[in-house]
């Protein structure tokens, strides 16, 4: 039977450190620094992880001042209730990946002030690095006001930002699909890019879709030319005498389907973005103050 893996907290509690080492380490965490001013007496520290989080409160607040909580929402609410039962009002934690976001949201909903700290500001902390000691160091540094709170925009701004980032990824995916279309055409020696500058434009996509429908006659394909294109039908037809291959035509169909999907995504995303943008408060233009004629000189 496989031996169950112990958590970091259990390993530290069960003798990984000697009694003297644990005593010295705990004294270091609990000792007051007379040269520093206590700023946040009701402070806690949380070390963020992917599977669990370690929370630390002052030693006089609970028999177990360091506890481990799972990353599930129910466990996050238990952690928030435990912190409040210990009289905690403010919490410091690092911005680790995206794992901190649910913790931040739950703690904020429960009325706790959350200090989101950039990990670069605490990476040079002295002592052993472990989940337990990290959360204790965060609590102690926070209690003396030594941690800088990172800015987190309001929820409305975060919603717009999320959609903007999604849109950026979809635009890049659509761009890669266009490059893939060009590659498949080139492999079949369809030199369409020599006649038109943008394969994804009206003329280019009309020709590509006609090829996928089975049209192979260069002259018929060239008739799909948009009148605004500088190249003549003859020039375009000369570039469309391809070497048609079934596997590359299949690949081209798949890429065009992906491109169409991304274009449809952009339409939906833009609509959602407009709705979110409409909820943002608008800034009234500031009227320029007119100079007082009585104060003019010269």
Backbone bond lengths (Angstrom), bond angles and torsions (degrees), N, CA, C in turn:
res aa  C-N    CA-C-N  psi(-1)  N-CA   C-N-CA  omega(-1)  CA-C   N-CA-C  phi
1 X - - - 1.462 - - 1.530 109.81 -
2 X 1.324 116.43 129.20 1.453 120.76 -176.77 1.520 110.54 -66.64
3 X 1.309 115.18 138.17 1.447 120.64 179.58 1.516 109.73 -76.28
4 X 1.339 117.22 131.61 1.443 121.58 -178.40 1.519 110.59 -69.91
5 X 1.319 114.70 131.52 1.456 120.19 -178.84 1.521 110.69 -71.80
6 X 1.319 115.60 133.41 1.458 120.34 179.78 1.518 110.40 -86.45
7 X 1.312 115.44 150.05 1.451 120.17 175.96 1.522 109.78 -73.36
8 X 1.319 115.12 165.86 1.460 119.85 177.68 1.522 111.12 -58.92
9 X 1.334 116.15 -40.82 1.455 120.90 -179.05 1.529 110.54 -61.37
10 X 1.352 115.82 -43.98 1.466 119.97 -179.53 1.523 110.98 -66.48
11 X 1.325 116.69 -38.88 1.468 119.01 -179.81 1.518 111.11 -64.44
12 X 1.330 117.13 -40.68 1.460 119.69 179.68 1.524 111.94 -70.19
13 X 1.348 115.03 -36.07 1.455 119.24 -179.04 1.528 112.21 -73.15
14 X 1.333 116.92 -24.99 1.468 120.07 -172.25 1.518 113.08 -104.61
15 X 1.324 116.80 29.06 1.453 116.75 166.53 1.501 117.42 105.51
16 X 1.320 121.03 10.72 1.448 119.98 174.05 1.529 110.27 -64.38
17 X 1.317 115.97 -31.83 1.457 121.03 172.61 1.523 108.41 -105.37
18 X 1.330 115.66 151.24 1.452 119.38 176.75 1.526 109.25 -70.91
19 X 1.340 115.53 164.81 1.456 119.91 -179.82 1.524 110.85 -59.82
20 X 1.333 116.56 -41.68 1.454 120.63 -179.36 1.524 110.84 -66.03
21 X 1.345 116.39 -39.96 1.466 119.62 179.17 1.522 111.25 -65.31
22 X 1.350 116.09 -42.32 1.457 119.13 178.59 1.524 110.96 -64.32
23 X 1.328 117.06 -38.96 1.455 121.46 -179.72 1.527 110.72 -65.22
24 X 1.333 116.63 -46.47 1.458 120.43 179.90 1.523 111.05 -64.37
25 X 1.328 115.98 -39.96 1.457 119.81 -179.73 1.523 110.95 -66.24
26 X 1.342 117.20 -41.97 1.456 119.89 -179.72 1.517 111.47 -67.61
27 X 1.317 116.96 -36.79 1.461 120.17 176.81 1.521 110.76 -62.92
28 X 1.319 115.68 -36.72 1.453 119.97 179.46 1.527 110.85 -64.97
29 X 1.330 115.45 -40.17 1.454 119.50 179.78 1.530 111.63 -70.50
30 X 1.334 116.61 -38.67 1.460 120.58 -172.70 1.525 113.43 -86.72
31 X 1.325 117.64 -20.07 1.461 120.31 -173.97 1.519 110.90 -68.70
32 X 1.313 115.97 138.86 1.453 121.07 174.70 1.521 109.48 -80.46
33 X 1.304 115.39 149.51 1.464 120.89 177.41 1.528 107.34 -105.28
34 X 1.329 118.27 106.24 1.467 120.73 -174.70 1.520 113.07 -62.91
35 X 1.355 116.78 -23.42 1.463 118.14 -179.05 1.525 112.37 -80.98
36 X 1.337 117.30 -7.41 1.455 121.57 -179.57 1.519 110.36 -113.28
37 X 1.317 115.80 151.39 1.454 121.55 179.37 1.515 110.00 -97.78
38 X 1.321 115.78 130.82 1.460 119.98 177.81 1.529 108.91 -71.10
39 X 1.328 116.28 120.38 1.462 121.97 -177.95 1.521 111.08 -100.59
40 X 1.328 116.85 -45.60 1.468 121.97 -178.16 1.536 108.14 -121.55
41 X 1.334 115.76 96.87 1.463 118.70 -179.67 1.530 111.65 -74.80
42 X 1.306 116.94 -31.67 1.469 120.73 -178.96 1.525 109.50 -98.71
43 X 1.342 115.40 57.00 1.457 121.26 -174.95 1.526 110.90 -109.05
44 X 1.324 114.86 150.42 1.461 122.42 175.09 1.518 108.17 -132.73
45 X 1.324 115.60 161.13 1.460 121.76 176.48 1.514 109.87 -126.88
46 X 1.313 117.05 140.96 1.464 121.46 -179.73 1.518 108.33 -128.55
47 X 1.328 116.16 128.19 1.454 121.69 172.70 1.523 107.63 -96.11
48 X 1.323 116.83 118.93 1.463 123.12 -173.69 1.527 109.92 -86.20
49 X 1.328 115.88 133.35 1.458 121.79 175.75 1.514 110.60 -133.37
50 X 1.319 116.58 172.38 1.462 120.18 -179.52 1.521 112.03 -76.84
51 X 1.342 117.22 -37.00 1.461 120.62 -177.76 1.509 114.44 -103.07
52 X 1.329 116.64 -26.47 1.462 120.16 -179.59 1.521 108.95 -155.43
53 X 1.340 114.48 165.57 1.458 121.40 -179.08 1.528 108.42 -129.15
54 X 1.334 116.48 142.33 1.462 122.00 177.28 1.526 108.62 -106.71
55 X 1.327 115.65 129.94 1.458 121.62 -178.89 1.523 109.31 -118.71
56 X 1.329 115.95 139.69 1.461 121.94 -179.08 1.523 109.86 -126.82
57 X 1.346 115.74 134.23 1.461 122.59 174.95 1.524 107.95 -123.14
58 X 1.335 118.80 164.92 1.466 119.80 175.97 1.530 111.40 -54.15
59 X 1.314 115.86 147.36 1.462 121.40 -172.22 1.522 112.63 -62.91
60 X 1.333 118.28 -27.72 1.458 120.32 -177.54 1.531 112.80 -84.17
61 X 1.357 117.99 2.50 1.460 121.04 -178.00 1.520 113.52 -93.66
62 X 1.342 117.77 -20.00 1.457 119.75 -175.77 1.525 109.15 -160.94
63 X 1.341 115.44 152.39 1.462 119.27 177.99 1.527 111.17 -64.45
64 X 1.322 116.31 -33.02 1.468 121.49 175.18 1.530 107.89 -114.40
65 X 1.329 117.56 90.04 1.469 119.97 -174.65 1.521 114.45 -71.36
66 X 1.330 116.79 -11.98 1.464 121.50 176.17 1.517 108.24 -123.36
67 X 1.310 116.12 124.94 1.466 120.20 -179.51 1.526 109.93 -133.77
68 X 1.324 113.81 152.09 1.461 120.63 178.16 1.525 109.11 -106.51
69 X 1.318 116.29 133.59 1.459 122.03 179.49 1.524 109.08 -126.81
70 X 1.323 115.12 145.21 1.450 119.90 177.40 1.511 112.03 -69.18
71 X 1.327 115.52 171.08 1.459 120.36 -177.95 1.524 112.97 -91.44
72 X 1.354 117.89 -0.43 1.456 120.55 178.67 1.529 110.10 -71.82
73 X 1.314 115.65 154.43 1.467 120.19 -176.25 1.522 111.71 -58.87
74 X 1.331 116.92 -40.30 1.465 119.63 179.08 1.525 111.00 -61.08
75 X 1.340 117.02 -39.49 1.463 120.28 178.96 1.524 111.54 -70.23
76 X 1.329 116.65 -34.04 1.460 119.40 177.37 1.523 110.89 -64.61
77 X 1.317 116.31 -37.06 1.472 119.74 177.89 1.531 110.22 -69.76
78 X 1.339 116.79 -36.26 1.467 119.69 174.97 1.523 110.64 -62.07
79 X 1.327 115.89 -40.89 1.461 119.57 179.00 1.518 110.49 -63.70
80 X 1.322 116.96 -42.10 1.465 120.29 179.25 1.529 111.09 -63.34
81 X 1.325 116.78 -42.23 1.464 120.00 178.96 1.523 110.88 -65.42
82 X 1.332 116.90 -39.15 1.471 120.08 178.53 1.529 110.39 -64.46
83 X 1.313 116.92 -43.00 1.461 120.22 179.49 1.524 111.06 -61.49
84 X 1.321 116.55 -42.97 1.471 119.56 -179.96 1.527 111.22 -68.26
85 X 1.353 116.10 -34.94 1.471 118.58 177.76 1.525 111.53 -66.89
86 X 1.333 116.64 -22.73 1.463 121.43 177.33 1.527 112.06 -89.01
87 X 1.323 116.92 5.83 1.457 120.48 179.28 1.516 114.18 77.63
88 X 1.324 117.49 20.68 1.464 121.29 -179.12 1.525 109.61 -79.55
89 X 1.325 114.58 136.55 1.469 120.34 178.37 1.526 112.89 -117.45
90 X 1.321 117.34 -23.51 1.454 121.43 -178.11 1.527 109.83 -137.82
91 X 1.329 116.26 143.86 1.462 122.32 -174.73 1.515 108.79 -132.35
92 X 1.339 116.08 138.74 1.459 121.80 175.48 1.521 108.94 -113.24
93 X 1.326 115.67 136.92 1.464 120.66 176.69 1.521 109.03 -152.44
94 X 1.336 115.12 157.32 1.454 120.58 -178.32 1.526 110.76 -87.92
95 X 1.328 115.17 152.73 1.463 120.93 177.61 1.529 109.39 -86.04
96 X 1.323 115.85 78.06 1.463 122.54 -177.30 1.518 109.89 -90.35
97 X 1.332 117.27 110.93 1.456 121.13 178.63 1.521 111.31 53.76
98 X 1.339 115.46 -130.94 1.471 120.72 173.82 1.523 110.49 -112.90
99 X 1.340 117.28 5.16 1.461 120.88 -176.56 1.522 112.63 -68.95
100 X 1.332 116.18 -21.37 1.468 119.33 -177.51 1.527 112.41 -76.35
101 X 1.335 117.96 -21.33 1.460 120.88 -171.60 1.534 112.54 -61.33
102 X 1.357 119.64 -50.32 1.472 117.59 177.87 1.523 113.14 -61.93
103 X 1.336 116.28 -36.95 1.473 119.57 179.28 1.522 109.83 -63.59
104 X 1.312 115.92 -45.84 1.469 121.16 179.60 1.529 110.29 -58.71
105 X 1.330 116.30 -47.61 1.466 120.00 -176.32 1.528 111.75 -63.63
106 X 1.342 117.06 -43.06 1.468 119.98 -178.67 1.516 110.63 -67.03
107 X 1.316 117.88 -45.62 1.467 120.68 -179.25 1.525 111.08 -63.51
108 X 1.331 116.04 -38.93 1.456 119.42 178.94 1.527 110.91 -66.46
109 X 1.339 116.85 -39.05 1.466 120.34 176.77 1.522 111.71 -62.22
110 X 1.334 116.39 -32.77 1.463 121.01 -179.02 1.523 112.59 -82.31
111 X 1.321 117.70 2.96 1.458 121.07 175.02 1.513 115.77 89.19
112 X 1.328 118.13 11.81 1.454 121.06 178.96 1.535 109.91 -90.66
113 X 1.321 115.81 143.57 1.462 120.37 175.42 1.518 108.37 -83.21
114 X 1.316 116.35 123.12 1.460 121.17 -174.73 1.524 109.82 -108.27
115 X 1.329 115.48 127.29 1.455 122.12 174.21 1.532 107.46 -101.45
116 X 1.314 115.82 110.43 1.455 120.69 176.24 1.518 107.86 -89.69
117 X 1.328 115.98 121.16 1.458 121.75 -171.23 1.519 109.54 -114.15
118 X 1.314 116.22 134.69 1.464 120.99 174.93 1.524 108.95 -70.06
119 X 1.320 116.63 131.81 1.467 121.16 -176.60 1.520 112.05 -62.22
120 X 1.336 117.86 -24.75 1.464 119.89 179.28 1.518 111.96 -64.99
121 X 1.341 116.00 -24.31 1.453 119.27 -179.82 1.512 114.09 -78.87
122 X 1.335 117.65 -11.71 1.471 120.62 -177.44 1.518 112.65 -125.47
123 X 1.331 118.52 4.29 1.471 120.09 -174.58 1.521 112.71 -68.80
124 X 1.332 117.30 -20.79 1.466 120.07 -178.86 1.527 112.80 -98.95
125 X 1.324 116.40 23.90 1.463 119.25 178.19 1.523 110.16 -64.65
126 X 1.333 118.15 142.14 1.465 120.23 179.43 1.517 111.24 -76.03
127 X 1.331 115.12 166.45 1.468 120.69 174.98 1.517 112.86 91.42
128 X 1.345 114.90 177.92 1.460 121.98 179.68 1.511 110.28 -65.19
129 X 1.339 115.67 147.62 1.460 120.72 177.80 1.519 109.01 -101.06
130 X 1.306 116.23 112.87 1.459 121.20 173.77 1.522 106.92 -151.82
131 X 1.323 115.54 165.33 1.457 119.40 -178.31 1.529 111.35 -60.55
132 X 1.338 115.49 -42.11 1.466 119.93 -177.72 1.518 110.67 -65.08
133 X 1.331 116.92 -50.80 1.457 119.73 -176.57 1.521 111.75 -69.85
134 X 1.314 116.51 -30.96 1.466 119.27 179.65 1.526 111.04 -63.98
135 X 1.325 117.25 -45.88 1.462 119.28 -179.42 1.521 111.06 -66.71
136 X 1.335 117.65 -32.12 1.458 119.77 177.25 1.528 111.73 -70.00
137 X 1.340 116.12 -39.24 1.455 118.79 177.21 1.522 110.73 -66.07
138 X 1.317 116.88 -40.25 1.454 119.70 177.94 1.526 110.78 -60.16
139 X 1.331 115.94 -43.90 1.467 119.32 179.35 1.520 111.05 -61.44
140 X 1.328 116.39 -44.80 1.460 119.12 -176.54 1.527 111.24 -66.89
141 X 1.331 117.00 -45.16 1.457 119.59 178.80 1.527 111.19 -62.02
142 X 1.332 115.71 -38.79 1.455 120.14 -179.80 1.530 111.25 -67.94
143 X 1.311 116.20 -37.25 1.466 119.31 -179.15 1.522 111.69 -63.83
144 X 1.339 117.33 -27.64 1.470 121.13 177.75 1.529 112.07 -95.79
145 X 1.318 117.19 7.57 1.458 120.09 177.24 1.509 114.36 69.86
146 X 1.337 117.34 29.84 1.462 121.07 -176.30 1.530 113.15 -95.96
147 X 1.320 117.18 2.67 1.460 120.31 -179.52 1.526 109.55 -110.14
148 X 1.307 115.21 136.32 1.463 121.16 -179.67 1.531 109.28 -91.52
149 X 1.305 115.37 130.00 1.457 121.16 -178.94 1.519 110.37 -79.62
150 X 1.330 116.37 125.78 1.454 120.72 177.87 1.528 110.29 -77.24
151 X 1.322 114.97 148.69 1.463 119.85 179.25 1.522 109.95 -78.91
152 X 1.318 115.75 132.49 1.456 121.29 172.19 1.519 108.00 -123.76
153 X 1.330 117.55 120.61 1.468 119.96 -175.26 1.517 111.93 -65.01
154 X 1.325 117.93 161.55 1.473 121.10 177.87 1.522 111.89 -61.47
155 X 1.332 114.79 164.48 1.464 120.21 -175.06 1.521 112.06 -59.30
156 X 1.336 118.40 -40.30 1.469 120.23 -179.16 1.523 111.49 -62.10
157 X 1.320 116.63 -39.96 1.470 120.43 178.01 1.521 109.91 -67.74
158 X 1.341 117.04 -39.62 1.459 119.80 -179.82 1.528 111.19 -63.77
159 X 1.329 117.08 -36.29 1.457 120.29 178.55 1.525 110.75 -64.06
160 X 1.334 116.42 -45.54 1.459 120.26 178.38 1.528 110.37 -63.66
161 X 1.321 116.30 -41.69 1.462 120.27 -179.33 1.523 111.80 -62.89
162 X 1.326 116.76 -39.69 1.467 120.18 178.46 1.518 111.32 -60.71
163 X 1.334 116.80 -44.61 1.467 120.28 -179.00 1.522 110.61 -69.52
164 X 1.338 117.66 -36.99 1.460 119.71 177.78 1.524 110.49 -62.46
165 X 1.314 117.20 -42.71 1.463 120.52 179.61 1.530 110.76 -65.80
166 X 1.334 116.72 -40.01 1.458 120.10 175.75 1.522 110.59 -61.16
167 X 1.327 116.29 -43.92 1.463 120.36 179.94 1.524 111.33 -61.22
168 X 1.311 115.77 -40.80 1.466 119.81 178.96 1.525 111.07 -60.87
169 X 1.334 117.12 -42.25 1.466 120.05 179.15 1.528 111.37 -65.24
170 X 1.338 116.85 -40.60 1.467 120.06 -179.00 1.524 110.53 -67.80
171 X 1.340 117.59 -39.29 1.463 120.74 177.37 1.530 110.23 -61.05
172 X 1.318 116.66 -41.48 1.467 120.11 178.77 1.533 110.81 -66.78
173 X 1.337 116.96 -38.35 1.469 120.09 176.96 1.538 110.31 -63.09
174 X 1.333 116.71 -41.63 1.462 120.30 177.96 1.527 110.69 -64.22
175 X 1.327 116.76 -38.49 1.461 120.35 177.73 1.513 111.93 -63.55
176 X 1.342 116.57 -40.35 1.465 119.55 177.68 1.531 110.84 -65.92
177 X 1.336 116.84 -35.11 1.464 120.35 177.85 1.528 110.58 -63.96
178 X 1.343 117.59 -40.02 1.467 121.05 177.78 1.531 110.40 -62.69
179 X 1.322 116.11 -42.56 1.465 119.61 177.16 1.523 111.44 -61.61
180 X 1.315 115.89 -37.62 1.466 120.78 179.06 1.527 110.57 -67.87
181 X 1.327 117.40 -38.78 1.475 121.20 175.92 1.526 109.73 -59.98
182 X 1.323 115.90 -46.56 1.461 120.62 -179.80 1.531 110.81 -61.01
183 X 1.326 116.25 -39.94 1.463 120.42 179.93 1.524 111.22 -64.15
184 X 1.340 117.04 -45.31 1.466 120.39 179.90 1.520 111.00 -62.80
185 X 1.339 118.07 -40.74 1.463 121.01 178.11 1.525 110.96 -63.99
186 X 1.319 116.46 -42.89 1.464 120.56 -179.20 1.519 110.97 -63.21
187 X 1.344 116.69 -39.45 1.461 120.04 179.01 1.528 111.66 -63.13
188 X 1.339 117.00 -27.74 1.462 121.07 176.53 1.533 111.09 -93.23
189 X 1.353 115.99 9.07 1.462 123.62 178.81 1.527 112.36 61.22
190 X 1.316 115.37 33.52 1.456 120.83 171.73 1.529 106.12 -93.77
191 X 1.330 116.47 101.63 1.459 122.33 -172.15 1.527 111.16 -89.04
192 X 1.313 116.28 51.22 1.461 120.87 -175.79 1.520 112.01 -63.70
193 X 1.315 117.00 -33.00 1.467 120.16 -178.20 1.516 112.82 -68.74
194 X 1.334 117.85 -15.22 1.458 120.35 176.73 1.530 111.73 -77.82
195 X 1.335 115.73 -17.39 1.463 119.88 -178.57 1.519 112.49 -104.18
196 X 1.337 117.49 -34.90 1.462 120.93 -179.82 1.523 108.50 -125.62
197 X 1.307 115.27 150.88 1.471 119.74 -173.85 1.525 112.83 -81.53
198 X 1.327 117.83 -26.08 1.465 121.15 -174.42 1.519 109.57 -131.89
199 X 1.319 115.62 107.66 1.466 120.44 -179.83 1.525 111.22 -65.52
200 X 1.333 117.00 -27.17 1.459 120.00 -177.97 1.521 112.70 -85.30
201 X 1.345 117.80 4.16 1.452 120.93 177.34 1.519 112.01 -76.39
202 X 1.325 115.58 -173.37 1.471 120.73 -176.21 1.521 111.22 -61.81
203 X 1.340 116.90 -50.52 1.463 120.24 -178.71 1.519 111.55 -63.54
204 X 1.334 116.20 -47.29 1.461 120.00 -177.54 1.514 113.08 -59.82
205 X 1.337 117.29 -47.08 1.459 119.86 -177.44 1.529 111.17 -72.15
206 X 1.331 117.99 -33.13 1.466 119.37 175.79 1.524 110.75 -61.67
207 X 1.325 116.68 -42.27 1.466 120.82 179.12 1.518 110.82 -67.52
208 X 1.345 116.98 -44.23 1.473 120.24 -179.63 1.524 110.74 -61.67
209 X 1.318 117.59 -43.08 1.467 120.34 -179.13 1.532 110.62 -67.43
210 X 1.336 117.30 -35.74 1.462 119.81 177.09 1.528 111.06 -66.23
211 X 1.337 116.42 -37.71 1.474 120.01 176.01 1.521 110.00 -61.50
212 X 1.314 117.52 -42.42 1.458 120.96 -179.50 1.527 111.73 -69.40
213 X 1.321 117.36 -24.18 1.470 119.95 176.23 1.520 111.73 -80.95
214 X 1.334 117.69 -7.21 1.462 120.95 175.56 1.503 115.49 113.72
215 X 1.325 118.56 -0.49 1.461 120.42 179.45 1.529 109.78 -75.59
216 X 1.343 116.22 129.11 1.461 120.76 -178.88 1.534 112.48 -122.75
217 X 1.319 117.79 -11.68 1.453 121.63 -177.39 1.528 109.70 -73.27
218 X 1.347 118.36 116.63 1.474 120.52 -178.30 1.524 113.21 -58.15
219 X 1.329 117.52 -36.85 1.462 119.70 -178.46 1.525 111.33 -68.24
220 X 1.343 116.04 -40.18 1.459 119.01 177.86 1.522 111.17 -66.87
221 X 1.319 115.88 -38.54 1.464 120.01 177.42 1.529 111.09 -65.36
222 X 1.331 116.15 -37.70 1.466 119.63 -178.44 1.519 111.86 -67.94
223 X 1.322 117.48 -23.11 1.463 120.43 178.65 1.536 112.14 -67.33
224 X 1.321 116.80 -15.04 1.466 120.82 177.74 1.526 112.00 -80.13
225 X 1.304 115.42 4.69 1.469 121.21 -179.19 1.525 110.84 -61.62
226 X 1.336 115.96 134.67 1.462 121.34 174.20 1.530 108.94 -74.96
227 X 1.325 118.06 138.36 1.468 120.10 -177.76 1.525 114.28 -57.70
228 X 1.326 117.35 -22.73 1.467 119.67 -178.28 1.520 112.85 -79.43
229 X 1.345 117.85 -10.06 1.460 121.21 179.77 1.521 109.31 -71.90
230 X 1.327 117.30 133.60 1.458 121.39 -179.04 1.523 112.05 -70.61
231 X 1.334 117.72 -35.41 1.464 121.07 -178.55 1.527 110.06 -67.27
232 X 1.313 116.77 142.62 1.460 121.89 179.12 1.521 110.34 -79.70
233 X 1.351 115.11 167.83 1.465 119.24 177.41 1.518 110.50 -61.74
234 X 1.305 116.96 -36.88 1.461 120.40 -179.29 1.525 111.26 -63.85
235 X 1.338 116.22 -41.92 1.474 119.87 178.98 1.525 110.79 -65.49
236 X 1.316 115.76 -41.38 1.463 119.12 -179.98 1.525 110.67 -67.31
237 X 1.341 117.65 -43.13 1.464 121.06 179.40 1.519 111.28 -60.33
238 X 1.346 116.32 -36.91 1.460 120.25 -179.90 1.528 111.79 -62.53
239 X 1.340 116.32 -28.00 1.472 120.59 -178.20 1.526 112.90 -88.29
240 X 1.337 117.36 -5.54 1.463 120.07 -171.68 1.520 113.59 -106.58
241 X 1.325 117.35 12.20 1.470 119.90 176.06 1.518 107.83 -83.89
242 X 1.330 116.23 84.65 1.455 121.16 -173.32 1.512 114.05 -92.78
243 X 1.337 113.47 169.85 1.469 121.87 174.77 1.527 106.40 -105.79
244 X 1.335 115.12 92.12 1.463 120.62 -168.95 1.517 111.55 -74.09
245 X 1.337 115.42 129.12 1.460 122.41 179.75 1.525 109.01 -128.62
246 X 1.333 115.89 133.85 1.458 121.01 -173.72 1.526 112.17 -61.04
247 X 1.331 117.11 -41.41 1.468 119.10 -177.03 1.525 111.31 -67.71
248 X 1.349 116.82 -38.42 1.458 119.49 179.46 1.521 111.67 -73.15
249 X 1.323 117.18 -32.00 1.463 120.00 174.75 1.521 111.00 -66.25
250 X 1.329 116.06 -38.35 1.468 119.77 175.86 1.522 110.25 -64.18
251 X 1.325 116.10 -43.68 1.473 120.07 177.89 1.522 110.55 -61.28
252 X 1.327 116.42 -42.71 1.458 120.45 179.75 1.521 111.37 -61.55
253 X 1.334 117.53 -40.30 1.466 120.89 178.80 1.525 111.40 -62.38
254 X 1.337 116.51 -42.01 1.459 120.41 -179.97 1.527 111.22 -64.54
255 X 1.329 115.97 -40.10 1.463 119.29 -178.01 1.524 110.58 -70.74
256 X 1.321 117.55 -38.90 1.457 120.42 177.55 1.523 110.51 -64.48
257 X 1.336 117.02 -39.27 1.470 119.96 176.57 1.529 110.42 -61.65
258 X 1.339 116.48 -40.93 1.467 120.31 178.53 1.530 110.53 -65.02
259 X 1.328 116.26 -40.94 1.468 120.65 178.81 1.532 110.68 -62.46
260 X 1.327 116.53 -43.73 1.468 120.08 178.12 1.524 111.25 -62.96
261 X 1.334 115.59 -37.98 1.467 119.58 178.72 1.522 110.73 -63.42
262 X 1.332 116.84 -43.73 1.469 120.28 179.63 1.526 111.15 -65.15
263 X 1.323 117.17 -37.19 1.461 120.00 177.73 1.525 111.00 -64.61
264 X 1.326 116.56 -39.76 1.462 119.69 176.95 1.521 110.78 -66.61
265 X 1.333 116.11 -37.99 1.462 119.70 176.14 1.527 111.13 -58.92
266 X 1.317 116.16 -43.16 1.467 120.12 -178.42 1.522 111.05 -62.30
267 X 1.325 117.73 -38.28 1.458 120.11 177.87 1.526 111.06 -62.30
268 X 1.339 116.10 -43.36 1.468 120.49 179.42 1.527 110.99 -67.66
269 X 1.325 116.14 -41.85 1.468 120.69 -179.44 1.526 110.55 -64.37
270 X 1.320 117.13 -43.52 1.462 120.48 -179.60 1.531 111.09 -62.49
271 X 1.326 116.21 -37.52 1.457 119.62 177.69 1.523 110.97 -64.58
272 X 1.340 116.17 -43.71 1.464 120.10 178.50 1.522 110.88 -65.74
273 X 1.315 115.89 -37.91 1.465 120.36 179.86 1.528 110.94 -64.32
274 X 1.312 117.04 -39.56 1.466 120.45 177.46 1.526 111.06 -62.15
275 X 1.332 116.59 -39.75 1.466 119.65 179.05 1.523 111.03 -64.81
276 X 1.326 117.20 -42.24 1.466 120.08 179.35 1.523 111.06 -68.81
277 X 1.326 116.49 -39.46 1.464 119.43 179.98 1.523 111.25 -64.00
278 X 1.333 116.48 -32.49 1.462 120.03 -179.58 1.520 112.28 -66.93
279 X 1.331 117.87 -22.42 1.463 121.07 -179.31 1.518 112.64 -83.93
280 X 1.331 117.57 -12.16 1.458 120.15 -178.25 1.530 110.06 -74.58
281 X 1.308 116.58 141.70 1.479 118.79 177.16 1.517 109.95 -66.79
282 X 1.298 115.49 137.36 1.466 120.60 179.79 1.527 109.84 -91.29
283 X 1.314 114.89 147.99 1.467 120.43 179.13 1.521 108.95 -96.83
284 X 1.317 114.58 126.20 1.454 119.33 178.59 1.525 109.26 -74.14
285 X 1.335 117.47 136.82 1.479 118.84 178.36 1.517 111.18 -62.81
286 X 1.313 114.72 138.34 1.468 120.90 -179.76 1.522 109.24 -85.15
287 X 1.314 115.92 121.99 1.460 119.69 179.65 1.527 109.60 -74.49
288 X 1.315 113.20 135.40 1.458 118.93 -179.78 1.528 109.38 -72.62
289 X 1.316 115.35 128.95 1.469 120.14 -178.74 1.530 110.60 -67.35
290 X 1.311 115.62 134.42 1.460 120.85 178.39 1.535 109.42 -82.24
291 X 1.315 117.45 138.83 1.488 119.89 -178.86 1.534 110.20 -68.05
292 X 1.297 113.86 145.86 1.470 120.96 177.91 1.540 107.86 -78.68
293 X 1.339 117.40 117.50 1.476 118.81 -178.25 1.513 113.27 -61.88
294 X 1.343 117.16 -24.64 1.459 119.81 -179.47 1.522 112.10 -72.28
295 X 1.391 115.63 -17.80 1.454 118.71 -177.52 1.529 111.49 -99.04
296 X 1.331 117.13 -3.16 1.458 120.14 -179.19 1.530 109.06 -75.00
297 X 1.290 117.92 141.64 1.463 122.75 179.63 1.520 109.40 -125.03
298 X 1.288 117.02 166.09 1.454 123.01 174.18 1.515 113.17 82.34
